[in-house]
């Protein structure tokens, strides 16, 4: 196992990650840990769990791009023991590694250990980013009930080390648990529900609907359904036809795609495509991406907890992983800083700025590496520790640089001074010649390149040591007048004071430069920290929003199931009232037409009798017309009142229906 030019080199075959002894005791394999420790990329972890002899290993081999690898078998005995691992380059993402985990078959009658099966199931959930459950036939109640291990997860996994209510702890599982994929093998039915064609995902959701009722049997049946819906909000389903005849299945690892059923080959390709494109990297709370090295540490911590008889705690695992990862990040970042500084700086340097500039670049790259490698350094204690190590290393480099510069400058001054015959100046007028010679030595020294940061300080110290010799020469120079001698002494003193002031000024500039370097490093450190905290805050907000959306969707589904029957009853009542209202309107129209016919008849009779008995006809007309009109008016009013009552009843039913849906919406919110 290795990384070549940043690209992971695939394993040639799977190896055992977690072995299971005949007594049921589990342990992490050292070779597998070494493989995971070599993977510094984020990992996409796909695990598969299911009853033994259901073809799990075949699907994992296809995800690895092979026909063989994980052992296949054609007998009734389980082939895979414990959890086996195969790390391959991700076929679509160069910056990720695909880790495939094939688990020991559940329900092995030869093993007969229910607790062991539950631990294998729990470890597969804890380690993966995509969890595949493989079953045979159909998703009926028996198939759902075979997933009873999911109801025991809260007993075998804890989110926090402190005691919490089960419903609160289950809610937090969503942040840790993987995507759930159900693969149904040898599926022979049509994907139809109530005569309507459905997708495999709709078939899964229909199978996970809660059974109605309040009996213990109903509650027991709903247990796995509720747990799957609560713990795994993201779900996917694939159905597979039988791959080949029974005779061919015995040698399936020797068959090519051309030897298999075309429908099965196409379904397998769809399954692999989904895993490659939709499966995400394994992450911890806060959106931190898990590398192969981190995955190995997680596996060891979970298995150690199980072996000790305790329950794996996700909070403790995250804390322990954070300590391991951050300690390694500090070590790697500090090693990078030391290596880069050693490569970029050759002591001694000519100026302090040359060293500080190199330090600044090395510090930036070391902090970038730490930010990339660190994990949940919430109080920045590891980052402060790294900065302390880097500061100590930088201060040590500065001290070493100063010592080397001082040694070089001292050797140069001694070489130049060795050329002076100071006894020749012990004469009248010798002091002036001595000063000329001394100035020449100082100028030659200053013109010599490569002295380093202690050039002036070393010169100052050297000149101080030679002051006694100058005083002796000056004393011997008796030919100088007292005035000239005092003048020379004053000039020498002033020159020395100026020199001291210049040295002090340069020392102050060097000190200021180092202070500025420290301030720049602090600002860059602070800015990178703020950027990292902002990314973490956004990741947490996005994760919480995703969980909230998923929970709301699940609640709306439940509300829809609960109010569906009541809505149908209300709809039937509304339709009945609408029919009654239509009948009332029809009767009112018939009464109106009858009245029109009556009026026509009266008019005809009036016309026939108008010639003979105009006055009598008019009186009779008024009497005869008034009585039917009163009767018809009473009938019209009665019909109108009846229609109004029907309308009022419809309005009440409509309002009741609206209130029900509003209550359902509030419940969903």
C-alpha positions in Angstrom: 0.0 0.0 0.0 1.3 3.5 -0.8 0.4 6.8 -2.3 2.0 7.7 -5.6 1.9 11.4 -6.7 -1.1 11.9 -4.3 -3.0 9.1 -5.9 -3.9 6.0 -3.8 -2.6 2.6 -5.1 -5.3 -0.1 -4.9 -5.0 -3.2 -2.9 -4.9 -6.4 -5.1 -7.2 -8.3 -2.8 -9.2 -7.7 0.4 -7.8 -8.4 3.9 -9.5 -8.9 7.2 -10.2 -5.7 9.2 -12.0 -7.1 12.2 -11.6 -10.8 12.9 -14.0 -13.0 14.8 -12.7 -16.0 16.8 -14.7 -19.2 17.3 -15.7 -17.9 20.8 -17.1 -14.7 19.2 -14.3 -12.4 20.4 -13.4 -9.7 17.9 -10.1 -7.8 17.3 -8.7 -5.4 14.7 -6.1 -6.8 12.4 -2.7 -5.0 12.5 -2.1 -5.3 8.7 -5.4 -3.6 8.0 -4.6 -0.8 10.4 -1.3 -0.2 8.6 -3.1 0.0 5.3 -5.6 2.5 6.6 -2.8 4.6 8.3 -1.2 5.0 4.8 -4.4 6.6 3.4 -4.3 10.4 4.0 -7.3 11.1 1.7 -10.9 11.3 2.7 -12.6 7.9 2.5 -16.0 6.8 1.2 -16.9 3.7 3.3 -19.5 1.3 1.9 -20.4 -1.6 4.2 -22.8 -4.4 3.4 -24.8 -6.5 5.9 -27.4 -9.2 5.5 -28.3 -12.8 6.1 -25.6 -15.3 5.2 -25.6 -16.9 1.7 -27.5 -13.9 0.1 -24.8 -12.7 -2.3 -23.3 -9.8 -0.4 -19.7 -10.5 -1.5 -20.6 -10.5 -5.2 -21.9 -6.9 -5.0 -18.8 -5.7 -3.2 -16.6 -7.3 -5.8 -18.4 -5.4 -8.5 -17.9 -2.2 -6.6 -14.2 -3.0 -6.6 -14.4 -3.4 -10.4 -13.7 -7.2 -10.1 -15.5 -10.5 -10.4 -13.4 -12.1 -7.6 -11.9 -10.9 -4.4 -14.3 -11.2 -1.5 -14.9 -15.0 -1.2 -18.1 -16.3 -2.9 -19.6 -19.6 -2.1 -22.3 -21.9 -3.5 -23.0 -24.0 -0.4 -25.1 -23.3 2.7 -22.1 -22.4 4.8 -21.1 -18.8 5.4 -17.8 -17.8 3.7 -17.0 -14.4 5.2 -16.0 -14.2 8.9 -15.8 -10.9 10.8 -15.4 -7.8 8.6 -13.2 -7.8 5.5 -11.8 -4.6 3.9 -10.9 -3.7 0.3 -9.4 -0.2 -0.4 -9.5 0.9 -4.0 -9.2 4.3 -5.7 -12.5 6.0 -6.2 -13.5 5.6 -9.9 -14.9 9.1 -10.1 -13.0 11.2 -7.5 -9.2 11.3 -7.5 -9.1 12.9 -4.1 -11.0 10.1 -2.4 -10.5 6.4 -1.6 -13.3 3.9 -1.7 -13.2 1.5 1.3 -15.4 -1.6 0.9 -16.4 -3.6 4.0 -17.9 -7.0 3.6 -19.4 -8.4 6.8 -20.0 -11.8 8.2 -23.5 -13.2 7.3 -26.1 -12.7 10.0 -28.1 -15.7 11.3 -25.4 -18.3 10.7 -26.9 -21.4 12.3 -23.4 -22.8 12.8 -22.5 -19.8 14.9 -25.8 -19.2 16.6 -24.6 -16.1 18.5 -27.2 -13.3 18.4 -25.1 -10.8 20.4 -22.2 -11.3 18.0 -24.5 -10.6 15.0 -25.6 -7.4 16.7 -22.0 -6.2 17.2 -21.1 -6.9 13.6 -24.3 -5.0 12.5 -23.4 -2.0 14.9 -19.8 -1.8 13.7 -20.9 -1.7 10.1 -23.2 1.2 10.9 -20.5 3.0 12.9 -17.7 2.7 10.3 -19.6 3.4 7.0 -20.9 6.4 5.2 -23.2 4.2 3.1 -24.8 1.1 4.7 -26.2 -1.6 2.4 -28.7 -4.1 3.7 -28.9 -7.2 1.5 -31.9 -9.6 1.5 -33.6 -12.1 -0.7 -37.1 -12.3 -2.3 -39.3 -9.4 -1.2 -39.6 -6.7 1.4 -42.4 -8.3 3.4 -43.1 -8.2 7.1 -40.7 -11.1 7.7 -37.9 -9.3 5.8 -38.5 -6.1 7.9 -38.6 -8.0 11.1 -35.2 -9.7 10.2 -33.8 -6.2 10.7 -34.5 -6.4 14.4 -30.8 -5.5 15.0 -31.6 -1.9 14.2 -34.0 -1.7 17.2 -31.0 -2.7 19.4 -28.7 0.1 18.3 -29.5 2.4 21.2 -28.5 -0.4 23.5 -25.1 -1.0 21.7 -24.2 2.6 20.7 -24.2 5.7 22.8 -23.9 9.3 21.5 -22.8 10.9 24.8 -21.0 9.4 27.8 -23.6 10.9 30.1 -27.1 9.4 30.4 -29.7 10.7 28.0 -33.3 9.9 27.2 -33.6 7.3 24.4 -35.7 9.6 22.1 -33.1 12.4 22.5 -30.2 10.0 21.9 -32.0 8.5 18.8 -32.5 12.0 17.4 -28.7 12.6 17.6 -28.0 9.3 15.8 -28.9 11.1 12.5 -25.7 13.2 12.7 -23.6 10.0 12.8 -25.4 7.3 10.9 -24.8 6.5 7.2 -27.1 6.5 4.1 -29.3 3.4 4.1 -29.5 1.3 0.9 -31.7 -1.9 0.8 -30.8 -4.4 -2.0 -33.4 -7.1 -2.7 -32.0 -10.1 -4.5 -33.9 -12.7 -6.7 -36.9 -10.3 -6.9 -39.6 -12.0 -9.0 -42.6 -9.7 -8.4 -43.9 -6.7 -10.4 -43.3 -3.3 -8.9 -47.0 -2.5 -8.5 -49.0 -1.3 -5.5 -52.8 -1.3 -5.9 -52.4 -1.8 -9.6 -50.2 1.2 -10.0 -46.6 1.0 -11.2 -44.1 2.2 -8.5 -40.3 2.7 -8.3 -38.1 0.6 -6.0 -37.8 3.5 -3.6 -41.6 3.8 -3.4 -41.8 0.1 -2.8 -39.4 0.5 0.1 -41.2 3.4 1.6 -44.5 1.5 1.3 -43.0 -1.5 3.1 -41.8 0.8 5.9 -45.3 2.3 6.6 -46.4 1.8 10.1 -48.9 -0.9 10.8 -52.1 0.6 12.3 -53.3 -0.6 15.7 -52.3 -0.5 19.4 -51.7 -4.2 20.2 -48.3 -5.5 21.4 -47.9 -7.4 18.1 -48.4 -4.2 16.1 -45.9 -2.4 18.3 -43.4 -5.2 17.9 -43.9 -5.1 14.1 -43.5 -1.3 13.9 -40.3 -1.3 15.9 -37.9 -2.0 13.0 -39.9 0.3 10.8 -39.8 3.2 13.2 -36.1 2.8 13.8 -35.2 2.7 10.1 -37.2 5.8 9.4 -35.8 7.6 12.5 -32.1 6.6 12.3 -31.8 6.6 8.4 -33.6 9.6 6.9 -31.8 9.1 3.6 -32.9 5.7 2.1 -32.6 4.0 -1.3 -33.7 0.7 -2.7 -32.6 -1.6 -5.6 -34.2 -4.8 -6.8 -32.3 -7.5 -8.7 -33.5 -10.3 -10.8 -31.9 -13.8 -10.4 -28.5 -13.5 -12.0 -28.4 -17.0 -13.7 -29.6 -20.5 -13.4 -28.9 -22.6 -10.3 -26.2 -24.5 -12.0 -24.4 -21.3 -13.1 -24.7 -19.8 -9.7 -22.3 -22.4 -8.3 -19.5 -20.9 -10.5 -20.7 -17.3 -10.5 -17.2 -16.0 -9.7 -16.0 -17.6 -13.0 -18.8 -16.1 -15.1 -18.6 -12.9 -17.2 -21.5 -10.4 -17.8 -22.3 -12.2 -21.0 -23.1 -15.4 -19.0 -25.5 -13.5 -16.7 -29.1 -12.4 -17.2 -29.0 -9.0 -19.0 -31.6 -7.5 -16.6 -29.4 -8.5 -13.6 -26.3 -7.0 -15.2 -28.1 -3.7 -15.9 -29.4 -3.6 -12.3 -25.9 -4.2 -11.0 -24.5 -1.4 -13.1 -27.2 1.0 -11.8 -26.4 0.0 -8.2 -22.7 0.6 -8.7 -23.3 3.9 -10.5 -25.4 5.1 -7.5 -22.8 4.2 -5.0 -20.0 5.9 -7.0 -21.9 9.1 -7.7 -24.1 9.5 -4.6 -22.1 8.0 -1.7 -20.4 10.8 0.3 -17.2 10.8 2.3 -17.3 9.4 5.9 -17.7 12.5 8.2 -17.8 13.2 11.9 -20.0 15.7 13.7 -19.4 19.2 12.4 -18.7 18.0 8.9 -15.1 16.8 9.4 -14.0 14.4 6.7 -12.6 11.1 7.9 -9.3 9.9 6.3 -8.1 6.3 6.2 -5.9 6.9 9.2 -8.8 8.3 11.2 -11.0 5.3 10.1 -8.5 2.9 11.4 -8.3 4.7 14.8 -12.1 4.6 15.0 -12.3 0.9 14.3 -9.7 0.2 17.0 -11.5 2.4 19.5 -14.9 0.8 18.9 -13.5 -2.7 19.0 -11.6 -2.0 22.2 -14.8 -0.7 23.8 -16.7 -3.9 22.8 -13.9 -6.1 24.0 -13.8 -4.3 27.4 -17.6 -5.0 27.9 -18.7 -1.4 27.5 -20.8 0.3 24.8 -19.1 2.3 22.1 -19.6 6.0 22.8 -19.6 8.3 19.8 -18.7 11.4 21.8 -15.7 9.6 23.5 -14.6 8.3 20.1 -14.7 11.8 18.6 -12.8 13.2 21.5 -10.1 10.5 21.4 -9.9 10.7 17.7 -9.5 14.5 17.9 -6.6 14.1 20.4 -4.9 11.5 18.2 -5.4 13.5 15.0 -4.5 16.8 16.4 -1.4 15.5 18.1 -0.3 14.0 14.8 -1.2 17.3 13.0 1.0 19.2 15.4 3.9 16.8 14.9 3.6 16.8 11.1 3.2 20.6 10.9 6.1 21.2 13.2 8.2 18.7 11.2 7.2 20.5 8.0 8.2 23.9 9.5 11.6 22.6 10.6 12.3 20.9 7.2 11.2 24.0 5.2 13.2 26.4 7.3 16.3 24.1 7.1 15.9 24.0 3.3 15.3 27.7 2.7 17.7 29.2 5.2 21.5 28.7 5.3 23.0 30.0 8.5 24.3 32.5 9.1 22.2 35.0 7.2 23.3 38.4 6.1 20.3 40.1 7.6 17.6 39.4 10.2 15.0 40.2 7.5 16.2 37.2 5.4 15.6 34.8 8.3 12.3 36.4 9.3 11.0 36.2 5.7 11.8 32.6 5.4 10.2 32.0 8.8 7.0 33.7 7.7 6.7 31.5 4.6 7.4 28.3 6.5 5.0 29.3 9.3 2.2 29.9 6.7 2.6 26.4 5.1 2.8 24.7 8.5 -0.4 26.4 9.7 -2.1 25.4 6.4 -1.1 21.8 7.0 -2.3 21.9 10.6 -5.7 23.4 9.5 -6.0 20.6 7.0 -5.0 17.8 9.4 -6.6 19.0 12.6 -10.0 17.9 13.8 -12.2 19.5 16.4 -9.5 21.6 18.1 -12.3 23.6 19.7 -10.2 25.4 22.3 -7.2 25.8 19.9 -5.0 24.2 22.5 -3.2 22.1 19.9 -2.8 25.1 17.7 -1.3 27.1 20.5 1.0 24.2 21.3 2.2 24.2 17.7 2.7 28.0 17.7 4.8 27.6 20.9 7.0 24.9 19.3 7.4 27.0 16.2 8.3 30.1 18.2 10.8 28.2 20.3 12.4 26.8 17.1 12.5 30.2 15.4 14.0 31.8 18.5 16.6 29.0 18.6 17.4 29.7 14.9 17.8 33.4 15.6 20.1 32.6 18.5 22.1 30.2 16.4 22.3 32.7 13.6 23.6 35.3 16.0 26.3 33.0 17.4 27.5 31.9 14.0 27.6 35.6 12.8 29.5 36.6 16.0 32.1 33.9 15.6 32.6 34.8 11.9 33.0 38.5 12.6 35.4 37.9 15.6 37.6 35.8 13.4 37.6 38.4 10.6 38.5 41.2 13.1 41.3 39.2 14.6 42.6 38.5 11.1 42.6 42.2 10.2 44.1 43.2 13.5 47.0 40.8 13.2 48.3 42.9 10.3 48.9 45.9 12.6 52.3 46.5 14.4 51.0 48.4 17.3 54.5 48.9 18.9 55.4 51.1 15.9 52.9 53.7 17.2 54.7 54.1 20.5 56.3 57.4 19.4 55.5 61.0 19.1 52.8 61.5 16.5 52.2 57.8 16.6 48.7 58.1 17.8 47.5 59.9 14.6 49.0 57.1 12.5 47.4 54.6 14.8 44.0 56.1 14.3 44.5 56.1 10.5 45.4 52.4 10.6 42.5 51.6 12.9 40.0 53.4 10.7 41.4 51.5 7.7 40.8 48.2 9.5 37.2 49.2 10.5 36.5 50.2 6.9 37.9 47.0 5.5 35.8 45.1 8.0 32.6 46.8 7.1 33.3 46.4 3.4 33.7 42.7 3.8 30.4 40.9 2.9 28.8 37.9 4.7 29.3 39.1 8.2 25.7 38.5 9.3 23.4 40.1 11.9 26.0 40.5 14.6 28.4 42.6 12.5 28.1 45.9 14.3 27.7 44.4 17.8 30.8 42.3 17.4 32.7 45.4 16.1 31.5 47.4 19.1 32.7 44.8 21.6 36.1 44.4 19.7 36.7 48.2 19.7 35.9 48.4 23.4 38.6 45.8 24.1 41.1 47.9 22.1 40.4 51.2 23.9 43.1 50.6 26.5 45.7 50.1 23.7 44.6 53.4 22.1 44.9 55.2 25.4 48.4 53.8 25.9 49.5 55.0 22.4 47.9 58.4 23.1 49.8 58.7 26.4 53.1 57.9 24.7 52.5 60.6 22.1 54.1 63.3 24.2 54.8 65.6 21.3 51.1 66.4 21.1 50.2 69.6 22.9 47.7 69.3 25.7 45.1 71.1 23.6 45.7 68.8 20.6 45.7 65.8 22.9 42.4 66.8 24.5 40.9 67.6 21.1 41.9 64.2 19.8 40.5 62.5 22.9 37.3 64.4 22.5 37.0 63.5 18.9 37.7 59.9 19.7 35.0 60.0 22.5 32.4 61.6 20.2 33.2 59.2 17.5 32.8 56.3 19.9 29.5 57.8 21.2 28.2 58.1 17.6 29.3 54.6 17.0 27.5 53.4 20.1 24.4 55.3 19.1 24.5 53.7 15.6 24.9 50.2 17.1 22.0 50.8 19.5 19.9 52.1 16.6 20.5 49.1 14.5 19.9 46.8 17.5 16.6 48.5 18.1 15.7 48.1 14.4 16.4 44.4 14.6 14.3 44.1 17.7 11.4 46.0 16.1 11.7 43.7 13.0 11.4 40.6 15.2 8.4 42.1 17.0 6.7 42.9 13.7 7.4 39.3 12.6 5.6 38.0 15.7 2.7 40.3 15.2 2.3 39.2 11.5 2.4 35.6 12.6 -0.3 36.2 15.2 -2.5 38.0 12.7 -2.2 35.3 10.1 -2.8 32.6 12.8 -5.9 34.5 14.0 -7.3 35.0 10.5 -6.9 31.3 9.6 -8.6 30.4 12.8 -11.5 32.8 12.1 -11.8 31.3 8.5 -11.9 27.8 9.9 -14.5 28.6 12.6 -16.7 30.2 9.9 -16.4 27.1 7.7 -17.3 24.9 10.7 -20.3 27.2 11.6 -21.6 27.0 8.0 -21.1 23.2 7.9 -23.1 22.8 11.2 -25.9 25.1 9.9 -26.1 23.2 6.6 -26.1 19.8 8.5 -28.8 21.0 10.9 -30.9 22.4 8.0 -30.6 19.1 6.2 -31.7 17.1 9.3 -34.6 19.6 9.9 -35.8 19.2 6.2 -35.6 15.4 6.5 -37.6 15.4 9.8 -40.2 17.7 8.3 -40.6 15.5 5.3 -41.0 12.4 7.6 -43.6 14.3 9.7 -45.6 15.3 6.6 -45.6 11.7 5.5 -47.0 10.6 8.9 -49.6 13.3 8.9 -50.7 12.4 5.4 -51.2 8.8 6.6 -53.1 9.8 9.7 -55.6 12.2 8.0 -56.1 10.4 4.8 -59.2 8.4 6.0 -60.8 11.4 7.7 -60.4 13.5 4.5 -62.1 10.8 2.5 -65.1 10.8 4.9 -65.4 14.6 4.7 -65.2 14.4 1.0 -68.1 11.9 0.9 -70.2 14.2 3.1 -69.5 17.2 0.9 -70.4 15.3 -2.3 -73.7 14.1 -0.6 -74.6 17.7 0.3 -73.7 18.9 -3.1 -76.1 16.3 -4.7 -78.9 17.4 -2.3 -78.3 21.1 -3.2 -78.5 20.2 -6.9 -81.8 18.4 -6.3 -83.2 21.4 -4.5 -82.3 23.7 -7.3 -84.0 21.3 -9.7 -87.3 21.4 -7.7 -87.2 25.2 -7.6 -86.8 25.3 -11.3 -89.8 23.0 -11.8 -92.0 25.2 -9.5 -91.0 28.3 -11.5 -92.0 26.6 -14.8 -95.3 25.4 -13.3 -96.1 29.0 -12.4 -95.3 30.2 -15.9 -97.7 27.6 -17.4 -100.4 28.7 -14.9 -100.0 32.3 -16.0 -100.3 31.3 -19.6 -103.5 29.4 -19.0 -105.1 32.3 -17.1 -104.2 34.6 -19.9 -105.9 32.3 -22.5 -109.1 32.1 -20.4 -109.2 35.9 -20.0 -109.0 36.3 -23.8 -111.9 33.9 -24.4 -114.2 35.6 -21.9 -113.2 39.2 -22.6 -115.9 39.9 -25.1 -118.9 38.6 -23.0 -118.1 39.3 -19.5 -115.4 41.8 -19.4 -116.2 43.1 -16.0 -117.0 39.7 -14.5 -113.9 38.2 -16.0 -111.8 41.0 -14.6 -113.1 40.4 -11.1 -112.9 36.6 -11.5 -109.4 37.0 -12.9 -108.3 39.0 -9.9 -109.8 36.5 -7.4 -108.5 33.4 -9.2 -105.1 34.9 -9.9 -104.5 36.1 -6.4 -105.1 32.7 -4.7 -102.6 30.7 -6.9 -100.1 33.4 -6.7 -100.2 33.4 -2.9 -99.8 29.5 -2.9 -97.0 29.6 -5.4 -95.3 32.4 -3.4 -95.5 30.3 -0.3 -94.1 27.3 -2.1 -91.3 29.4 -3.6 -90.3 30.7 -0.1 -90.3 27.2 1.3 -88.0 25.9 -1.5 -85.7 28.9 -1.0 -85.5 28.3 2.8 -84.7 24.6 2.2 -82.0 25.6 -0.3 -80.5 28.1 2.2 -80.4 25.3 4.9 -78.5 23.0 2.4 -76.1 25.8 1.5 -75.4 26.5 5.2 -74.7 22.8 5.9 -72.3 22.7 2.9 -70.5 25.8 4.3 -70.2 24.2 7.7 -68.7 21.0 6.3 -66.3 23.0 4.2 -65.2 25.0 7.2 -64.7 21.8 9.2 -62.6 20.3 6.4 -60.4 23.5 6.3 -59.9 23.4 10.1 -58.7 19.8 9.9 -56.1 20.5 7.2 -55.0 23.6 9.1 -54.6 21.5 12.3 -52.6 19.0 10.3 -50.4 21.8 8.9 -49.7 23.1 12.5 -48.8 19.6 13.6 -46.4 19.2 10.7 -44.8 22.6 11.5 
